Each structure stands twice: as C-alpha cells, then as structure tokens.
Amino acid sequence: MTKTEMGKLDESYQVILLEQYDYESILGGEATLIHHFKLKSEGLSLRWYVPNGISLNAFQHNPIHAGSNEGIEFENRIKKIKGKEWLEDLNRQRNKIAKYLKYEDVLAHIMGVKDNYI
C-alpha cells in the first residue's frame, strides 16, 4: 500500500466513523474526531480497525494524550462503556499480522462492508 493510500484511509477513517457515530462523543457532547483507543503506532492491525475508533471532542481527547488524571478517568469511562469483550477484541486484533494490506479491503471495512481487513 502506498503512503498516499494510507493517508486517504486515515482521512476516511475519521470522516466515516464520525458519521457512523452521528458526531456524538461516547463521553457526551459533540464529537469532532476519532481517537485510536489503542495507539495506531501499535501496528497496522489497529490503525483502521473500526472498534478501535472512539468518538470524542478535543476537550476529552487532549487530556488522554497528556496522560493527565482527567485523561485516565476518560479512558476508564470508555472501558466501562465499551466493556471487557471489546478490550479483549482489540488485544486480539493487535496480535494479528497486517503486513500486506490492500487499500480496497481496508476501505470496505471502514465503510462497514467487511468485518475486518486482515
């Protein structure tokens, strides 16, 4: 996959998921972005995985990345809302090898046509 395609997928991930969540933050209020609960730097297996995308606004997002007490509280609320099975699913996904991805497969997953892209 090219860097251009990866950039397009990053943009699509934000736009499509915000629409799917009706621009509502999981923690209340309007959502302005999709936060990767498990860092996208942890691997391509999580980068565009829809369950890893959490709808938030900047007020909620910034403390999480700052590692503040408020951010930790936000993360704990997200875990409680999403549940244990969700977190276990993310951990399983993280362990999958995503070496040879196809742009079309990832986009189909983001759009809800496929369960996964790996």
C-alpha positions as CSV (number, residue, x, y, z in Angstrom):
1,M,0.0,0.0,0.0
2,T,1.3,3.4,-0.8
3,K,1.7,6.3,1.6
4,T,-0.9,8.2,-0.4
5,E,-3.4,5.4,0.1
6,M,-2.6,5.2,3.8
7,G,-3.3,9.0,4.1
8,K,-6.6,8.6,2.3
9,L,-7.5,5.8,4.7
10,D,-6.6,7.9,7.7
11,E,-8.9,10.6,6.4
12,S,-11.7,8.2,5.5
13,Y,-11.5,6.6,9.0
14,Q,-12.1,9.9,10.6
15,V,-14.9,11.1,8.3
16,I,-16.8,7.8,8.1
17,L,-16.6,6.9,11.7
18,L,-17.7,10.4,12.8
19,E,-20.7,10.0,10.6
20,Q,-21.4,6.5,11.9
21,Y,-21.4,7.9,15.4
22,D,-23.7,10.8,14.3
23,Y,-21.0,13.2,15.6
24,E,-21.8,12.2,19.2
25,S,-19.0,11.7,21.7
26,I,-19.0,8.4,23.6
27,L,-18.5,10.6,26.7
28,G,-21.2,13.0,25.9
29,G,-21.4,16.1,23.7
30,E,-20.5,16.7,20.1
31,A,-17.7,14.6,18.6
32,T,-15.1,16.3,16.5
33,L,-12.6,13.5,16.0
34,I,-12.0,9.8,16.2
35,H,-9.5,8.7,18.8
36,H,-7.5,5.5,18.4
37,F,-8.0,3.8,21.8
38,K,-5.1,1.6,21.1
39,L,-2.4,3.7,19.5
40,K,-2.2,3.4,15.8
41,S,1.5,3.2,16.2
42,E,1.0,-0.2,17.8
43,G,0.5,-1.6,14.3
44,L,-1.4,-1.6,11.1
45,S,-3.7,-4.2,12.5
46,L,-5.3,-1.5,14.7
47,R,-4.8,1.6,12.6
48,W,-8.1,1.4,10.7
49,Y,-9.9,-1.2,12.9
50,V,-13.3,0.3,13.4
51,P,-13.8,-0.9,17.0
52,N,-10.6,0.9,17.9
53,G,-12.1,4.3,16.9
54,I,-13.7,6.2,19.7
55,S,-15.7,9.4,19.1
56,L,-14.5,12.3,21.2
57,N,-14.1,16.0,21.2
58,A,-10.9,17.9,21.7
59,F,-11.7,18.6,25.4
60,Q,-11.9,14.9,26.0
61,H,-9.1,13.9,23.6
62,N,-6.3,16.2,24.8
63,P,-6.2,15.0,28.4
64,I,-6.0,11.4,27.3
65,H,-2.8,12.0,25.3
66,A,-1.4,14.3,28.0
67,G,-1.7,11.4,30.5
68,S,-3.5,13.6,33.0
69,N,-5.7,12.3,35.8
70,E,-8.7,13.5,33.8
71,G,-7.5,11.6,30.8
72,I,-7.1,8.4,32.8
73,E,-10.7,8.9,34.1
74,F,-11.9,9.4,30.5
75,E,-10.1,6.1,29.4
76,N,-11.7,4.2,32.4
77,R,-15.1,5.5,31.4
78,I,-14.6,4.4,27.8
79,K,-13.5,0.9,29.0
80,K,-16.6,0.7,31.2
81,I,-18.9,1.8,28.4
82,K,-17.4,-0.5,25.8
83,G,-16.9,-3.5,28.0
84,K,-14.4,-6.2,28.7
85,E,-15.1,-8.1,25.4
86,W,-14.4,-5.0,23.4
87,L,-11.0,-4.6,25.0
88,E,-10.2,-8.3,24.6
89,D,-11.1,-7.9,20.9
90,L,-8.7,-5.0,20.5
91,N,-5.9,-7.1,22.1
92,R,-6.6,-10.0,19.7
93,Q,-6.6,-7.6,16.8
94,R,-3.3,-6.1,17.9
95,N,-1.7,-9.5,17.7
96,K,-2.7,-10.1,14.1
97,I,-0.1,-9.6,11.4
98,A,-1.1,-6.9,8.9
99,K,1.9,-6.9,6.6
100,Y,0.2,-7.0,3.2
101,L,-2.9,-4.8,3.3
102,K,-5.0,-3.9,0.3
103,Y,-6.5,-0.4,0.2
104,E,-9.8,-1.7,-1.1
105,D,-10.1,-4.2,1.8
106,V,-9.4,-1.6,4.5
107,L,-11.8,0.9,2.9
108,A,-14.5,-1.8,2.8
109,H,-14.0,-2.4,6.5
110,I,-14.2,1.3,7.4
111,M,-17.4,1.6,5.4
112,G,-18.9,-1.4,7.2
113,V,-19.0,-3.8,4.3
114,K,-16.4,-6.2,5.8
115,D,-16.0,-7.2,9.4
116,N,-12.2,-6.9,9.2
117,Y,-9.4,-6.1,6.8
118,I,-6.9,-8.7,7.8
